[in-house]
């Protein structure tokens, strides 16, 4: 490897449950409005229209006990999501082969500067400032699919200060896990290290400093943190 003119950035690594080795992150893709009830609460048609995707930065992912409330916003929302981590990739991946590309799963939160996003939507501008800010994607330790299989159903939920805010089931996804991978691979060449956040059920809402957030996906994991 050739020397670099400045220090090379540190790789982004996610913990793996029960393992000393970590999972290296390449890219982060997110699926928008993938639960019908959430599409409705955001004012959109929940019918099975083609999925759309946006991205976060790899270093937005982290595993910690706190979420620092970001600047330039007074309306930050939580969105609990099942997270897929890929060990394989390719372009135009057939649906029937898609799950063979998955290393494992976790539970994560897509924090969103909702006021910034709403302004961007009105001005037909991109969402990066609303979605891809520092610490915007906390995620639990990953659990290998070899241990738990591929979760097709099961409760997914989020609580704020002990009050249930989001409650859904993984089987309510409009686009299922293998379909997400197949559709995404039509747009991008996927690769090992890619992480996919698979959408959120209804009930998204705001947080304030001091809130304690707990979320879980049945059979996958749990994540707890405090807003600071």
C-alpha positions as CSV (number, residue, x, y, z in Angstrom):
1,X,0.0,0.0,0.0
2,X,1.4,3.4,-1.0
3,X,1.8,6.1,1.6
4,X,-0.9,8.8,1.9
5,X,-0.4,12.5,1.9
6,X,-2.6,12.8,5.0
7,X,-3.5,10.1,7.6
8,X,-5.9,7.6,6.1
9,X,-9.4,7.6,7.7
10,X,-10.0,4.9,10.2
11,X,-12.4,2.1,9.0
12,X,-15.9,2.0,10.4
13,X,-16.3,-1.3,12.3
14,X,-19.5,-2.7,13.8
15,X,-19.5,-5.2,16.7
16,X,-20.6,-8.8,16.1
17,X,-22.4,-10.5,18.9
18,X,-20.2,-13.2,20.5
19,X,-17.2,-12.5,18.2
20,X,-14.0,-10.7,18.7
21,X,-13.8,-9.8,15.0
22,X,-15.8,-6.8,13.8
23,X,-17.8,-6.1,10.6
24,X,-16.2,-3.5,8.3
25,X,-18.7,-1.0,6.7
26,X,-18.4,0.1,3.1
27,X,-21.7,1.9,2.3
28,X,-25.0,2.6,4.0
29,X,-28.3,2.4,2.1
30,X,-31.7,3.2,3.5
31,X,-35.1,2.2,2.1
32,X,-37.8,4.9,2.3
33,X,-41.4,4.3,3.3
34,X,-41.2,0.5,3.4
35,X,-44.1,0.0,5.8
36,X,-47.6,0.9,4.6
37,X,-48.7,2.5,7.9
38,X,-45.6,4.7,7.9
39,X,-46.2,5.7,4.3
40,X,-49.7,6.8,5.2
41,X,-48.6,8.8,8.3
42,X,-46.1,10.7,6.1
43,X,-48.8,11.5,3.6
44,X,-48.0,9.0,0.8
45,X,-49.7,6.2,-1.0
46,X,-48.8,2.9,0.6
47,X,-49.4,0.9,-2.6
48,X,-46.5,-1.2,-3.9
49,X,-44.8,1.5,-6.0
50,X,-41.1,1.0,-6.9
51,X,-38.9,1.4,-3.8
52,X,-36.7,4.4,-3.3
53,X,-33.4,4.6,-1.6
54,X,-31.2,7.2,0.1
55,X,-27.8,7.0,1.8
56,X,-26.1,7.7,5.0
57,X,-22.4,7.9,5.5
58,X,-20.5,4.9,6.8
59,X,-19.3,6.8,9.8
60,X,-22.8,7.8,10.8
61,X,-23.1,4.2,12.1
62,X,-21.9,3.6,15.6
63,X,-22.6,1.6,18.7
64,X,-22.9,3.6,21.9
65,X,-25.0,4.5,24.9
66,X,-25.8,8.1,23.9
67,X,-27.1,10.1,20.9
68,X,-25.9,13.7,20.7
69,X,-28.8,16.0,19.7
70,X,-27.6,17.6,16.4
71,X,-27.3,21.3,15.7
72,X,-29.4,23.2,13.1
73,X,-32.6,21.4,14.1
74,X,-35.3,21.6,16.7
75,X,-37.3,18.6,15.5
76,X,-35.3,15.4,15.4
77,X,-37.3,12.2,14.9
78,X,-36.6,8.5,15.7
79,X,-37.2,5.7,13.1
80,X,-36.5,2.2,14.3
81,X,-35.3,-0.2,11.6
82,X,-34.0,-3.7,10.9
83,X,-30.5,-3.5,9.6
84,X,-29.0,-5.9,7.1
85,X,-25.2,-6.3,6.7
86,X,-23.9,-7.9,3.5
87,X,-21.1,-10.4,3.0
88,X,-21.5,-10.6,-0.7
89,X,-22.6,-8.3,-3.5
90,X,-23.0,-7.8,-7.2
91,X,-25.3,-6.1,-9.8
92,X,-28.8,-7.3,-10.8
93,X,-28.9,-9.9,-8.0
94,X,-31.8,-12.3,-8.5
95,X,-34.4,-12.3,-5.7
96,X,-33.8,-16.0,-5.1
97,X,-30.1,-15.5,-4.5
98,X,-30.3,-12.3,-2.5
99,X,-30.4,-13.7,1.0
100,X,-27.2,-15.6,0.3
101,X,-25.4,-12.2,0.3
102,X,-26.4,-11.4,3.9
103,X,-23.9,-11.7,6.7
104,X,-26.2,-10.8,9.5
105,X,-28.7,-8.5,11.1
106,X,-29.0,-5.8,13.8
107,X,-31.4,-3.2,15.0
108,X,-30.8,0.5,14.4
109,X,-32.3,3.9,14.4
110,X,-32.5,6.3,11.5
111,X,-32.5,9.6,13.3
112,X,-33.8,12.4,11.0
113,X,-33.7,16.2,11.2
114,X,-37.4,16.4,10.3
115,X,-37.6,20.2,10.1
116,X,-34.5,20.2,7.8
117,X,-36.0,17.4,5.7
118,X,-39.4,19.1,5.3
119,X,-37.7,22.3,4.1
120,X,-35.7,20.3,1.6
121,X,-38.8,18.6,0.3
122,X,-40.6,21.9,-0.2
123,X,-37.6,23.2,-2.1
124,X,-37.0,20.0,-4.1
125,X,-33.6,19.6,-2.6
126,X,-31.8,16.5,-1.5
127,X,-32.0,15.1,2.1
128,X,-28.4,14.5,3.1
129,X,-28.4,17.2,5.7
130,X,-31.5,15.7,7.3
131,X,-30.3,12.1,7.2
132,X,-26.5,11.8,7.0
133,X,-25.4,13.9,10.0
134,X,-23.0,12.8,12.7
135,X,-24.3,9.9,15.0
136,X,-27.5,9.7,12.9
137,X,-27.5,5.9,12.8
138,X,-26.8,4.0,16.1
139,X,-26.9,0.3,15.6
140,X,-26.7,-2.8,17.8
141,X,-24.2,-5.5,17.6
142,X,-24.8,-7.6,14.5
143,X,-26.0,-11.2,14.8
144,X,-24.9,-13.6,12.0
145,X,-27.6,-15.0,9.8
146,X,-25.9,-18.4,10.3
147,X,-27.1,-18.2,13.9
148,X,-30.6,-16.7,13.6
149,X,-31.6,-17.3,9.9
150,X,-33.3,-14.5,8.0
151,X,-36.0,-12.8,10.0
152,X,-39.1,-12.5,7.9
153,X,-41.5,-11.8,10.7
154,X,-41.4,-10.7,14.3
155,X,-42.1,-7.7,16.5
156,X,-40.2,-4.5,15.9
157,X,-40.7,-1.6,18.3
158,X,-39.3,1.5,19.9
159,X,-40.0,3.1,23.3
160,X,-39.2,6.6,24.6
161,X,-39.0,6.9,28.4
162,X,-40.7,3.5,28.7
163,X,-43.7,4.5,26.5
164,X,-44.2,2.5,23.3
165,X,-44.1,4.8,20.3
166,X,-43.5,2.4,17.4
167,X,-44.9,-1.1,17.1
168,X,-44.9,-3.2,14.0
169,X,-44.0,-6.6,12.5
170,X,-41.3,-7.3,10.1
171,X,-43.8,-9.1,7.9
172,X,-45.5,-5.7,7.2
173,X,-42.6,-4.6,5.0
174,X,-43.9,-3.6,1.5
175,X,-40.6,-4.8,0.0
176,X,-39.3,-7.9,1.7
177,X,-35.6,-8.4,2.5
178,X,-34.6,-10.3,-0.7
179,X,-36.5,-7.9,-2.8
180,X,-34.8,-4.9,-1.2
181,X,-31.4,-6.4,-2.1
182,X,-32.5,-7.3,-5.7
183,X,-34.0,-3.8,-6.3
184,X,-31.0,-2.0,-4.8
185,X,-28.6,-4.0,-6.9
186,X,-30.3,-2.7,-10.1
187,X,-29.1,0.8,-9.1
188,X,-25.8,0.1,-7.5
189,X,-23.1,-2.6,-7.5
190,X,-23.4,-4.0,-4.0
191,X,-20.4,-5.3,-2.2
192,X,-19.3,-7.0,1.1
193,X,-19.5,-4.4,3.9
194,X,-22.6,-2.7,2.6
195,X,-25.3,-2.1,5.2
196,X,-29.0,-1.6,4.4
197,X,-31.5,0.0,6.7
198,X,-34.8,-1.6,5.7
199,X,-37.5,1.0,6.7
200,X,-39.6,1.9,9.7
201,X,-43.2,1.3,10.9
202,X,-45.6,4.0,11.9
203,X,-45.3,6.1,15.1
204,X,-42.1,8.1,14.3
205,X,-41.9,11.2,16.5
206,X,-39.6,13.8,18.1
207,X,-37.1,13.5,20.9
208,X,-35.6,15.9,23.4
209,X,-32.4,15.9,25.4
210,X,-32.7,13.6,28.4
211,X,-35.0,11.1,26.7
212,X,-34.1,7.4,27.0
213,X,-34.8,5.4,23.9
214,X,-35.0,1.6,23.7
215,X,-35.8,-0.4,20.6
216,X,-35.8,-4.1,19.5
217,X,-36.5,-6.5,16.7
218,X,-37.6,-9.9,17.8
219,X,-34.9,-12.5,17.6
220,X,-32.3,-10.0,16.4
221,X,-31.3,-7.6,19.2
222,X,-32.0,-4.6,21.4
223,X,-30.5,-1.1,21.5
224,X,-30.8,1.5,24.3
225,X,-29.4,5.0,24.5
226,X,-29.9,8.4,26.0
227,X,-30.3,11.7,24.1
228,X,-27.7,14.2,25.3
